[in-house]
C-alpha cells in the first residue's frame, strides 16, 4: 500500500514542493523528508482528514521550513565572481568599425517545439515504414541510410553482390517514400 502511495503521489508532491523551494534537488529532499515524517507520525494520524490531505499538509509544512532555511543561506557560487564573457568574443566583429559588436555570422536558429514535434512524427513514420519492409531490404536501408555504411561495407556485411545491394536499397527507399507520400497526401495542408 505504501509503495502504491509513493508511486501515485510522487510527481504531484514534487510539483508542490518545487513551488516552495529553489531547486529540484531540494524538492526531492522535501518529499523524502515528508515521507519520513509520515512514517514517524502515522500512529498520530487521527483521521480528521483524508490521508492524502494529511500527507500533503506535512509536505507543505516541510517545504515551508526548507524554504525559510534556504532563504537564510547563500550558495558558494554567489561569492564567486564570474568574469568570463557570455559568448566567445571571436564570434563578433571588433570594437571598431560599422559592425562593431555584431555577430560575424548569425547563430543557428533554436529548435521550436512545433519543429521538434514534426521531426518526431516523421521519425515515427519512417520507423513504421522500415518495420513493414522485408528483412533484407530493412537491413540494407538501415545500414546505408541510418548507420551510414558504404555500399561495399553493406555487401561485405550481408555477403551479397553490389547489384543485389543496389536493388534492395532501391526497393526499400521506394517503399519508404511511397508510405511517406501517402501519409503526407492524406494530411490536409492549410490553404
Backbone as JSON Lines, residues from 0, in Angstrom:
{"i":0,"aa":"X","n":[0.83,-1.19,0.0],"ca":[0.0,0.0,0.0],"c":[0.87,1.25,0.0]}
{"i":1,"aa":"X","n":[1.92,1.22,0.82],"ca":[2.82,2.37,0.91],"c":[3.51,2.62,-0.43]}
{"i":2,"aa":"X","n":[3.98,1.57,-1.08],"ca":[4.65,1.7,-2.38],"c":[3.69,2.28,-3.41]}
{"i":3,"aa":"X","n":[2.43,1.89,-3.35],"ca":[1.43,2.42,-4.28],"c":[1.23,3.91,-4.06]}
{"i":4,"aa":"X","n":[1.18,4.32,-2.79],"ca":[1.06,5.75,-2.49],"c":[2.28,6.52,-3.0]}
{"i":5,"aa":"X","n":[3.45,5.96,-2.79],"ca":[4.66,6.63,-3.29],"c":[4.59,6.83,-4.79]}
{"i":6,"aa":"X","n":[4.25,5.78,-5.52],"ca":[4.19,5.87,-6.98],"c":[3.1,6.82,-7.45]}
{"i":7,"aa":"X","n":[1.97,6.8,-6.78],"ca":[0.83,7.6,-7.2],"c":[1.01,9.08,-6.91]}
{"i":8,"aa":"X","n":[1.57,9.4,-5.75],"ca":[1.63,10.8,-5.32],"c":[2.97,11.48,-5.56]}
{"i":9,"aa":"X","n":[3.98,10.75,-5.95],"ca":[5.34,11.31,-6.03],"c":[5.44,12.54,-6.93]}
{"i":10,"aa":"X","n":[4.91,12.48,-8.14],"ca":[5.03,13.62,-9.07],"c":[4.31,14.85,-8.54]}
{"i":11,"aa":"X","n":[3.11,14.66,-8.05],"ca":[2.34,15.79,-7.51],"c":[3.04,16.41,-6.31]}
{"i":12,"aa":"X","n":[3.59,15.56,-5.47],"ca":[4.3,16.08,-4.29],"c":[5.54,16.86,-4.71]}
{"i":13,"aa":"X","n":[6.24,16.37,-5.72],"ca":[7.41,17.09,-6.21],"c":[7.03,18.46,-6.77]}
{"i":14,"aa":"X","n":[5.92,18.51,-7.5],"ca":[5.48,19.79,-8.06],"c":[5.14,20.77,-6.95]}
{"i":15,"aa":"X","n":[4.43,20.3,-5.94],"ca":[4.07,21.18,-4.82],"c":[5.32,21.64,-4.09]}
{"i":16,"aa":"X","n":[6.21,20.72,-3.79],"ca":[7.44,21.07,-3.08],"c":[8.27,22.05,-3.88]}
{"i":17,"aa":"X","n":[8.33,21.87,-5.18],"ca":[9.14,22.74,-6.04],"c":[8.63,24.16,-6.04]}
{"i":18,"aa":"X","n":[7.35,24.34,-5.78],"ca":[6.81,25.7,-5.75],"c":[7.25,26.45,-4.49]}
{"i":19,"aa":"X","n":[7.8,25.75,-3.5],"ca":[8.27,26.39,-2.27],"c":[9.79,26.55,-2.21]}
{"i":20,"aa":"X","n":[10.52,25.61,-2.8],"ca":[11.97,25.61,-2.67],"c":[12.62,26.0,-3.99]}
{"i":21,"aa":"X","n":[13.93,26.27,-3.93],"ca":[14.6,26.87,-5.08],"c":[15.15,25.89,-6.11]}
{"i":22,"aa":"X","n":[15.3,24.63,-5.78],"ca":[15.89,23.69,-6.73],"c":[15.12,22.37,-6.75]}
{"i":23,"aa":"X","n":[15.3,21.63,-7.83],"ca":[14.68,20.3,-7.93],"c":[15.23,19.36,-6.87]}
{"i":24,"aa":"X","n":[16.52,19.48,-6.59],"ca":[17.13,18.62,-5.56],"c":[16.5,18.9,-4.19]}
{"i":25,"aa":"X","n":[16.3,20.16,-3.88],"ca":[15.66,20.5,-2.61],"c":[14.25,19.94,-2.55]}
{"i":26,"aa":"X","n":[13.52,20.02,-3.66],"ca":[12.16,19.49,-3.71],"c":[12.16,17.99,-3.44]}
{"i":27,"aa":"X","n":[13.13,17.28,-4.04],"ca":[13.22,15.83,-3.8],"c":[13.51,15.54,-2.34]}
{"i":28,"aa":"X","n":[14.37,16.35,-1.73],"ca":[14.67,16.16,-0.3],"c":[13.44,16.45,0.56]}
{"i":29,"aa":"X","n":[12.67,17.45,0.18],"ca":[11.45,17.76,0.93],"c":[10.49,16.59,0.87]}
{"i":30,"aa":"X","n":[10.32,16.01,-0.32],"ca":[9.42,14.86,-0.45],"c":[9.93,13.69,0.39]}
{"i":31,"aa":"X","n":[11.23,13.47,0.34],"ca":[11.8,12.38,1.15],"c":[11.59,12.65,2.64]}
{"i":32,"aa":"X","n":[11.86,13.88,3.09],"ca":[11.65,14.23,4.49],"c":[10.18,14.09,4.88]}
{"i":33,"aa":"X","n":[9.3,14.41,3.94],"ca":[7.87,14.29,4.21],"c":[7.5,12.83,4.46]}
{"i":34,"aa":"X","n":[7.98,11.93,3.6],"ca":[7.66,10.51,3.8],"c":[8.24,9.98,5.1]}
{"i":35,"aa":"X","n":[9.43,10.45,5.46],"ca":[10.0,10.03,6.75],"c":[9.14,10.54,7.91]}
{"i":36,"aa":"X","n":[8.65,11.78,7.8],"ca":[7.77,12.34,8.83],"c":[6.44,11.58,8.89]}
{"i":37,"aa":"X","n":[5.92,11.2,7.74],"ca":[4.67,10.44,7.7],"c":[4.85,9.1,8.41]}
{"i":38,"aa":"X","n":[5.95,8.43,8.11],"ca":[6.21,7.13,8.75],"c":[6.35,7.3,10.25]}
{"i":39,"aa":"X","n":[7.03,8.37,10.68],"ca":[7.22,8.6,12.11],"c":[5.96,9.01,12.83]}
{"i":40,"aa":"X","n":[5.01,9.62,12.12],"ca":[3.83,10.15,12.78],"c":[2.55,9.4,12.44]}
{"i":41,"aa":"X","n":[2.66,8.27,11.76],"ca":[1.47,7.55,11.31],"c":[0.58,7.13,12.48]}
{"i":42,"aa":"X","n":[1.18,6.84,13.63],"ca":[0.38,6.46,14.8],"c":[-0.43,7.64,15.32]}
{"i":43,"aa":"X","n":[0.01,8.86,15.02],"ca":[-0.71,10.05,15.49],"c":[-1.79,10.51,14.53]}
{"i":44,"aa":"X","n":[-1.95,9.84,13.4],"ca":[-2.99,10.22,12.44],"c":[-4.35,9.96,13.07]}
{"i":45,"aa":"X","n":[-5.14,11.02,13.17],"ca":[-6.43,10.92,13.86],"c":[-7.61,10.7,12.92]}
{"i":46,"aa":"X","n":[-7.38,10.8,11.63],"ca":[-8.45,10.55,10.68],"c":[-9.42,11.71,10.52]}
{"i":47,"aa":"X","n":[-9.05,12.9,10.97],"ca":[-9.94,14.06,10.82],"c":[-9.95,14.57,9.38]}
{"i":48,"aa":"X","n":[-9.01,14.12,8.6],"ca":[-8.96,14.46,7.17],"c":[-8.54,13.2,6.42]}
{"i":49,"aa":"X","n":[-8.52,13.3,5.1],"ca":[-8.08,12.13,4.34],"c":[-6.57,11.96,4.52]}
{"i":50,"aa":"X","n":[-6.09,10.77,4.22],"ca":[-4.66,10.51,4.33],"c":[-3.88,11.43,3.38]}
{"i":51,"aa":"X","n":[-4.42,11.62,2.2],"ca":[-3.75,12.47,1.22],"c":[-3.62,13.9,1.72]}
{"i":52,"aa":"X","n":[-4.7,14.43,2.27],"ca":[-4.67,15.8,2.81],"c":[-3.64,15.9,3.93]}
{"i":53,"aa":"X","n":[-3.61,14.9,4.79],"ca":[-2.68,14.89,5.91],"c":[-1.23,14.85,5.4]}
{"i":54,"aa":"X","n":[-0.95,13.99,4.43],"ca":[0.4,13.87,3.87],"c":[0.81,15.18,3.18]}
{"i":55,"aa":"X","n":[-0.1,15.74,2.4],"ca":[0.23,16.99,1.69],"c":[0.41,18.15,2.68]}
{"i":56,"aa":"X","n":[-0.3,18.14,3.78],"ca":[-0.12,19.18,4.8],"c":[1.29,19.06,5.4]}
{"i":57,"aa":"X","n":[1.72,17.85,5.66],"ca":[3.08,17.63,6.16],"c":[4.08,18.1,5.11]}
{"i":58,"aa":"X","n":[3.8,17.8,3.85],"ca":[4.67,18.23,2.75],"c":[4.8,19.75,2.71]}
{"i":59,"aa":"X","n":[3.69,20.44,2.75],"ca":[3.73,21.9,2.68],"c":[4.49,22.49,3.87]}
{"i":60,"aa":"X","n":[4.24,21.97,5.05],"ca":[4.97,22.48,6.24],"c":[6.47,22.21,6.12]}
{"i":61,"aa":"X","n":[6.83,21.04,5.64],"ca":[8.24,20.7,5.45],"c":[8.87,21.6,4.39]}
{"i":62,"aa":"X","n":[8.16,21.83,3.3],"ca":[8.66,22.69,2.23],"c":[8.81,24.13,2.71]}
{"i":63,"aa":"X","n":[7.88,24.62,3.48],"ca":[7.98,25.99,4.0],"c":[9.19,26.13,4.91]}
{"i":64,"aa":"X","n":[9.42,25.15,5.78],"ca":[10.6,25.21,6.66],"c":[11.88,25.2,5.84]}
{"i":65,"aa":"X","n":[11.94,24.34,4.82],"ca":[13.12,24.28,3.96],"c":[13.31,25.61,3.23]}
{"i":66,"aa":"X","n":[12.23,26.21,2.77],"ca":[12.32,27.48,2.05],"c":[12.88,28.58,2.94]}
{"i":67,"aa":"X","n":[12.42,28.63,4.17],"ca":[12.94,29.64,5.12],"c":[14.42,29.4,5.36]}
{"i":68,"aa":"X","n":[14.81,28.15,5.53],"ca":[16.22,27.84,5.77],"c":[17.06,28.2,4.55]}
{"i":69,"aa":"X","n":[16.55,27.93,3.35],"ca":[17.29,28.27,2.13],"c":[17.43,29.77,1.96]}
{"i":70,"aa":"X","n":[16.42,30.52,2.38],"ca":[16.48,31.98,2.2],"c":[17.53,32.62,3.1]}
{"i":71,"aa":"X","n":[17.96,31.91,4.15],"ca":[18.97,32.46,5.07],"c":[20.39,32.07,4.66]}
{"i":72,"aa":"X","n":[20.52,31.27,3.62],"ca":[21.85,30.85,3.19],"c":[22.09,31.26,1.75]}
{"i":73,"aa":"X","n":[23.34,31.42,1.42],"ca":[23.73,31.72,0.05],"c":[24.64,30.61,-0.45]}
{"i":74,"aa":"X","n":[24.46,30.19,-1.69],"ca":[25.37,29.17,-2.23],"c":[26.75,29.77,-2.46]}
{"i":75,"aa":"X","n":[27.78,28.93,-2.46],"ca":[29.15,29.4,-2.69],"c":[29.27,30.14,-4.01]}
{"i":76,"aa":"X","n":[28.48,29.74,-4.97],"ca":[28.56,30.39,-6.27],"c":[28.2,31.87,-6.2]}
{"i":77,"aa":"X","n":[27.45,32.27,-5.18],"ca":[27.09,33.68,-5.04],"c":[28.31,34.53,-4.68]}
{"i":78,"aa":"X","n":[29.34,33.91,-4.11],"ca":[30.53,34.65,-3.71],"c":[31.6,34.66,-4.78]}
{"i":79,"aa":"X","n":[31.42,33.85,-5.8],"ca":[32.39,33.79,-6.88],"c":[32.05,34.86,-7.91]}
{"i":80,"aa":"X","n":[33.06,35.47,-8.44],"ca":[32.84,36.5,-9.44],"c":[33.13,35.91,-10.81]}
{"i":81,"aa":"X","n":[32.15,35.93,-11.65],"ca":[32.3,35.38,-12.99],"c":[32.67,36.5,-13.94]}
{"i":82,"aa":"X","n":[33.89,36.44,-14.45],"ca":[34.35,37.49,-15.36],"c":[34.43,36.99,-16.8]}
{"i":83,"aa":"X","n":[34.0,35.78,-17.03],"ca":[34.07,35.24,-18.39],"c":[32.96,35.85,-19.25]}
{"i":84,"aa":"X","n":[33.23,36.04,-20.53],"ca":[32.2,36.62,-21.4],"c":[31.04,35.64,-21.6]}
{"i":85,"aa":"X","n":[29.88,36.17,-21.88],"ca":[28.69,35.34,-22.08],"c":[28.8,34.5,-23.35]}
{"i":86,"aa":"X","n":[29.5,35.02,-24.35],"ca":[29.71,34.3,-25.61],"c":[31.15,34.53,-26.05]}
{"i":87,"aa":"X","n":[31.64,33.64,-26.87],"ca":[33.01,33.72,-27.37],"c":[33.19,35.03,-28.16]}
{"i":88,"aa":"X","n":[34.1,35.9,-27.72],"ca":[34.29,37.19,-28.39],"c":[34.7,37.08,-29.86]}
{"i":89,"aa":"X","n":[35.31,35.98,-30.26],"ca":[35.73,35.83,-31.66],"c":[34.53,35.68,-32.6]}
{"i":90,"aa":"X","n":[33.34,35.46,-32.05],"ca":[32.14,35.33,-32.88],"c":[31.58,36.69,-33.3]}
{"i":91,"aa":"X","n":[32.16,37.78,-32.75],"ca":[31.65,39.12,-33.0],"c":[32.68,39.95,-33.75]}
{"i":92,"aa":"X","n":[32.19,40.99,-34.42],"ca":[33.08,41.96,-35.06],"c":[33.77,42.76,-33.96]}
{"i":93,"aa":"X","n":[34.95,43.26,-34.26],"ca":[35.72,44.04,-33.29],"c":[35.02,45.32,-32.85]}
{"i":94,"aa":"X","n":[35.69,46.06,-31.94],"ca":[35.06,47.25,-31.36],"c":[35.1,48.45,-32.29]}
{"i":95,"aa":"X","n":[35.91,48.38,-33.34],"ca":[35.95,49.5,-34.27],"c":[35.27,49.1,-35.58]}
{"i":96,"aa":"X","n":[34.67,50.03,-36.22],"ca":[34.01,49.76,-37.5],"c":[32.5,49.86,-37.38]}
{"i":97,"aa":"X","n":[31.86,49.8,-38.52],"ca":[30.41,49.99,-38.58],"c":[29.64,48.82,-37.96]}
{"i":98,"aa":"X","n":[30.24,47.63,-37.96],"ca":[29.55,46.44,-37.42],"c":[30.04,46.05,-36.03]}
{"i":99,"aa":"X","n":[30.62,46.98,-35.32],"ca":[31.21,46.69,-34.01],"c":[30.19,46.04,-33.07]}
{"i":100,"aa":"X","n":[30.61,44.92,-32.48],"ca":[29.78,44.23,-31.5],"c":[28.7,43.34,-32.08]}
{"i":101,"aa":"X","n":[28.56,43.31,-33.39],"ca":[27.53,42.46,-34.01],"c":[28.12,41.1,-34.38]}
{"i":102,"aa":"X","n":[27.22,40.13,-34.51],"ca":[27.65,38.77,-34.88],"c":[28.34,38.78,-36.23]}
{"i":103,"aa":"X","n":[29.43,37.99,-36.35],"ca":[30.05,37.79,-37.66],"c":[29.13,36.93,-38.51]}
{"i":104,"aa":"X","n":[28.59,35.87,-37.93],"ca":[27.58,35.02,-38.56],"c":[26.45,34.85,-37.56]}
{"i":105,"aa":"X","n":[25.24,34.92,-38.05],"ca":[24.09,34.75,-37.16],"c":[24.11,33.35,-36.56]}
{"i":106,"aa":"X","n":[23.83,33.23,-35.27],"ca":[23.79,31.91,-34.66],"c":[22.67,31.07,-35.27]}
{"i":107,"aa":"X","n":[22.83,29.77,-35.19],"ca":[21.81,28.86,-35.72],"c":[20.51,29.04,-34.95]}
{"i":108,"aa":"X","n":[19.41,28.92,-35.65],"ca":[18.1,29.04,-35.01],"c":[17.89,27.88,-34.04]}
{"i":109,"aa":"X","n":[17.3,28.16,-32.92],"ca":[16.99,27.13,-31.94],"c":[15.79,26.34,-32.41]}
{"i":110,"aa":"X","n":[15.75,25.07,-32.06],"ca":[14.6,24.28,-32.47],"c":[13.32,24.77,-31.78]}
{"i":111,"aa":"X","n":[12.23,24.76,-32.51],"ca":[10.95,25.15,-31.94],"c":[10.21,23.9,-31.5]}
{"i":112,"aa":"X","n":[9.31,24.02,-30.54],"ca":[8.53,22.85,-30.14],"c":[7.77,22.24,-31.31]}
{"i":113,"aa":"X","n":[7.23,23.1,-32.19],"ca":[6.5,22.58,-33.35],"c":[7.44,21.79,-34.27]}
{"i":114,"aa":"X","n":[8.63,22.33,-34.51],"ca":[9.6,21.65,-35.36],"c":[10.03,20.32,-34.76]}
{"i":115,"aa":"X","n":[10.23,20.3,-33.44],"ca":[10.61,19.05,-32.79],"c":[9.48,18.02,-32.86]}
{"i":116,"aa":"X","n":[8.24,18.48,-32.72],"ca":[7.11,17.56,-32.8],"c":[6.98,16.99,-34.21]}
{"i":117,"aa":"X","n":[7.16,17.84,-35.21],"ca":[7.08,17.36,-36.59],"c":[8.21,16.39,-36.9]}
{"i":118,"aa":"X","n":[9.41,16.68,-36.41],"ca":[10.54,15.78,-36.64],"c":[10.3,14.43,-35.96]}
{"i":119,"aa":"X","n":[9.74,14.46,-34.75],"ca":[9.45,13.21,-34.05],"c":[8.39,12.41,-34.8]}
{"i":120,"aa":"X","n":[7.4,13.12,-35.34],"ca":[6.36,12.44,-36.12],"c":[6.97,11.8,-37.37]}
{"i":121,"aa":"X","n":[7.85,12.52,-38.05],"ca":[8.49,11.97,-39.25],"c":[9.35,10.77,-38.91]}
{"i":122,"aa":"X","n":[10.1,10.85,-37.8],"ca":[10.92,9.71,-37.38],"c":[10.05,8.5,-37.09]}
{"i":123,"aa":"X","n":[8.91,8.73,-36.46],"ca":[7.99,7.63,-36.17],"c":[7.45,6.99,-37.44]}
{"i":124,"aa":"X","n":[7.1,7.84,-38.41],"ca":[6.61,7.32,-39.69],"c":[7.68,6.51,-40.41]}
{"i":125,"aa":"X","n":[8.89,7.01,-40.4],"ca":[9.99,6.29,-41.06],"c":[10.22,4.95,-40.35]}
{"i":126,"aa":"X","n":[10.16,4.97,-39.02],"ca":[10.31,3.72,-38.27],"c":[9.23,2.71,-38.62]}
{"i":127,"aa":"X","n":[7.98,3.21,-38.74],"ca":[6.88,2.32,-39.14],"c":[7.09,1.79,-40.55]}
{"i":128,"aa":"X","n":[7.55,2.67,-41.44],"ca":[7.8,2.23,-42.82],"c":[8.9,1.18,-42.87]}
{"i":129,"aa":"X","n":[9.96,1.39,-42.12],"ca":[11.05,0.41,-42.09],"c":[10.57,-0.93,-41.55]}
{"i":130,"aa":"X","n":[9.67,-0.88,-40.57],"ca":[9.17,-2.13,-39.97],"c":[8.35,-2.95,-40.96]}
{"i":131,"aa":"X","n":[7.78,-2.3,-41.97],"ca":[6.96,-3.03,-42.94],"c":[7.77,-3.68,-44.05]}
{"i":132,"aa":"X","n":[9.05,-3.33,-44.16],"ca":[9.89,-3.84,-45.24],"c":[10.27,-5.3,-45.01]}
{"i":133,"aa":"X","n":[10.52,-6.03,-46.08],"ca":[11.09,-7.37,-45.93],"c":[12.45,-7.25,-45.21]}
{"i":134,"aa":"X","n":[12.84,-8.27,-44.48],"ca":[14.05,-8.18,-43.65],"c":[15.31,-7.73,-44.4]}
{"i":135,"aa":"X","n":[15.58,-8.28,-45.56],"ca":[16.82,-7.92,-46.28],"c":[16.8,-6.46,-46.71]}
{"i":136,"aa":"X","n":[15.64,-5.97,-47.18],"ca":[15.55,-4.56,-47.56],"c":[15.72,-3.67,-46.34]}
{"i":137,"aa":"X","n":[15.1,-4.06,-45.22],"ca":[15.19,-3.27,-43.99],"c":[16.65,-3.2,-43.52]}
{"i":138,"aa":"X","n":[17.37,-4.29,-43.6],"ca":[18.76,-4.31,-43.16],"c":[19.61,-3.42,-44.06]}
{"i":139,"aa":"X","n":[19.42,-3.53,-45.37],"ca":[20.22,-2.73,-46.31],"c":[19.97,-1.24,-46.1]}
{"i":140,"aa":"X","n":[18.71,-0.83,-46.03],"ca":[18.42,0.61,-45.88],"c":[18.88,1.11,-44.51]}
{"i":141,"aa":"X","n":[18.78,0.28,-43.51],"ca":[19.24,0.69,-42.18],"c":[20.75,0.87,-42.17]}
{"i":142,"aa":"X","n":[21.46,-0.1,-42.76],"ca":[22.92,0.02,-42.8],"c":[23.36,1.23,-43.62]}
{"i":143,"aa":"X","n":[22.73,1.45,-44.76],"ca":[23.15,2.55,-45.65],"c":[22.69,3.91,-45.13]}
{"i":144,"aa":"X","n":[21.39,4.06,-44.89],"ca":[20.83,5.38,-44.62],"c":[20.76,5.76,-43.15]}
{"i":145,"aa":"X","n":[20.75,4.78,-42.28],"ca":[20.7,5.09,-40.85],"c":[22.09,5.02,-40.23]}
{"i":146,"aa":"X","n":[22.81,3.94,-40.52],"ca":[24.13,3.74,-39.93],"c":[25.24,4.4,-40.73]}
{"i":147,"aa":"X","n":[24.99,4.73,-42.0],"ca":[25.98,5.42,-42.81],"c":[27.06,4.53,-43.4]}
{"i":148,"aa":"X","n":[26.78,3.26,-43.53],"ca":[27.76,2.35,-44.13],"c":[27.86,2.59,-45.63]}
{"i":149,"aa":"X","n":[29.02,2.3,-46.19],"ca":[29.19,2.39,-47.63],"c":[28.56,1.16,-48.27]}
{"i":150,"aa":"X","n":[28.36,1.22,-49.58],"ca":[27.76,0.07,-50.27],"c":[28.68,-1.14,-50.18]}
{"i":151,"aa":"X","n":[30.0,-0.9,-50.24],"ca":[30.95,-2.01,-50.11],"c":[30.83,-2.68,-48.73]}
{"i":152,"aa":"X","n":[30.69,-1.86,-47.7],"ca":[30.56,-2.42,-46.35],"c":[29.28,-3.24,-46.23]}
{"i":153,"aa":"X","n":[28.19,-2.75,-46.81],"ca":[26.92,-3.47,-46.75],"c":[27.05,-4.81,-47.48]}
{"i":154,"aa":"X","n":[27.68,-4.79,-48.65],"ca":[27.88,-6.03,-49.4],"c":[28.67,-7.03,-48.57]}
{"i":155,"aa":"X","n":[29.69,-6.55,-47.9],"ca":[30.53,-7.43,-47.09],"c":[29.76,-7.95,-45.87]}
{"i":156,"aa":"X","n":[29.04,-7.08,-45.21],"ca":[28.28,-7.47,-44.01],"c":[27.23,-8.52,-44.36]}
{"i":157,"aa":"X","n":[26.5,-8.29,-45.46],"ca":[25.4,-9.17,-45.82],"c":[25.8,-10.29,-46.77]}
{"i":158,"aa":"X","n":[27.04,-10.24,-47.24],"ca":[27.54,-11.23,-48.18],"c":[26.65,-11.29,-49.42]}
{"i":159,"aa":"X","n":[26.46,-10.11,-50.03],"ca":[25.67,-10.01,-51.26],"c":[26.47,-9.24,-52.29]}
{"i":160,"aa":"X","n":[26.04,-9.32,-53.54],"ca":[26.73,-8.61,-54.62],"c":[26.34,-7.13,-54.59]}
{"i":161,"aa":"X","n":[27.13,-6.3,-55.26],"ca":[26.84,-4.87,-55.34],"c":[25.52,-4.63,-56.05]}
{"i":162,"aa":"X","n":[25.24,-5.41,-57.09],"ca":[23.98,-5.27,-57.83],"c":[22.8,-5.58,-56.92]}
{"i":163,"aa":"X","n":[22.91,-6.66,-56.16],"ca":[21.83,-7.06,-55.25],"c":[21.63,-5.99,-54.18]}
{"i":164,"aa":"X","n":[22.71,-5.44,-53.68],"ca":[22.62,-4.38,-52.67],"c":[21.9,-3.17,-53.23]}
{"i":165,"aa":"X","n":[22.22,-2.76,-54.47],"ca":[21.56,-1.61,-55.1],"c":[20.06,-1.87,-55.29]}
{"i":166,"aa":"X","n":[19.7,-3.08,-55.73],"ca":[18.29,-3.41,-55.94],"c":[17.54,-3.37,-54.62]}
{"i":167,"aa":"X","n":[18.1,-4.0,-53.58],"ca":[17.45,-4.0,-52.27],"c":[17.3,-2.58,-51.72]}
{"i":168,"aa":"X","n":[18.33,-1.77,-51.87],"ca":[18.29,-0.39,-51.38],"c":[17.25,0.42,-52.15]}
{"i":169,"aa":"X","n":[17.23,0.26,-53.48],"ca":[16.26,1.0,-54.3],"c":[14.83,0.64,-53.91]}
{"i":170,"aa":"X","n":[14.55,-0.65,-53.76],"ca":[13.2,-1.07,-53.4],"c":[12.82,-0.58,-52.0]}
{"i":171,"aa":"X","n":[13.76,-0.63,-51.08],"ca":[13.47,-0.18,-49.72],"c":[13.18,1.32,-49.69]}
{"i":172,"aa":"X","n":[14.01,2.11,-50.36],"ca":[13.79,3.56,-50.41],"c":[12.47,3.89,-51.08]}
{"i":173,"aa":"X","n":[12.14,3.19,-52.15],"ca":[10.88,3.43,-52.86],"c":[9.69,3.13,-51.95]}
{"i":174,"aa":"X","n":[9.77,2.05,-51.2],"ca":[8.66,1.68,-50.31],"c":[8.5,2.71,-49.2]}
{"i":175,"aa":"X","n":[9.6,3.14,-48.62],"ca":[9.54,4.16,-47.56],"c":[8.99,5.46,-48.13]}
{"i":176,"aa":"X","n":[9.47,5.86,-49.3],"ca":[8.99,7.1,-49.95],"c":[7.49,7.02,-50.21]}
{"i":177,"aa":"X","n":[7.02,5.88,-50.73],"ca":[5.59,5.72,-51.03],"c":[4.75,5.85,-49.76]}
{"i":178,"aa":"X","n":[5.19,5.22,-48.67],"ca":[4.44,5.3,-47.43],"c":[4.4,6.74,-46.93]}
{"i":179,"aa":"X","n":[5.53,7.44,-46.97],"ca":[5.56,8.83,-46.51],"c":[4.71,9.73,-47.41]}
{"i":180,"aa":"X","n":[4.79,9.53,-48.72],"ca":[3.99,10.34,-49.63],"c":[2.51,10.13,-49.4]}
{"i":181,"aa":"X","n":[2.1,8.89,-49.2],"ca":[0.67,8.63,-48.98],"c":[0.21,9.22,-47.65]}
{"i":182,"aa":"X","n":[1.07,9.18,-46.65],"ca":[0.71,9.78,-45.36],"c":[0.55,11.29,-45.5]}
{"i":183,"aa":"X","n":[1.55,11.95,-46.08],"ca":[1.5,13.41,-46.17],"c":[0.44,13.88,-47.15]}
{"i":184,"aa":"X","n":[0.08,13.06,-48.13],"ca":[-1.0,13.42,-49.04],"c":[-2.33,13.35,-48.32]}
{"i":185,"aa":"X","n":[-2.44,12.45,-47.34],"ca":[-3.7,12.3,-46.6],"c":[-3.87,13.4,-45.55]}
{"i":186,"aa":"X","n":[-2.78,14.02,-45.15],"ca":[-2.84,15.1,-44.18],"c":[-3.22,16.37,-44.92]}
{"i":187,"aa":"X","n":[-4.32,16.94,-44.59],"ca":[-4.8,18.12,-45.31],"c":[-3.92,19.31,-44.97]}
{"i":188,"aa":"X","n":[-3.34,19.92,-45.98],"ca":[-2.49,21.09,-45.82],"c":[-3.37,22.34,-45.79]}
{"i":189,"aa":"X","n":[-3.06,23.28,-44.86],"ca":[-3.84,24.52,-44.82],"c":[-3.59,25.32,-46.1]}
{"i":190,"aa":"X","n":[-4.64,25.94,-46.6],"ca":[-4.53,26.71,-47.83],"c":[-4.45,28.18,-47.57]}
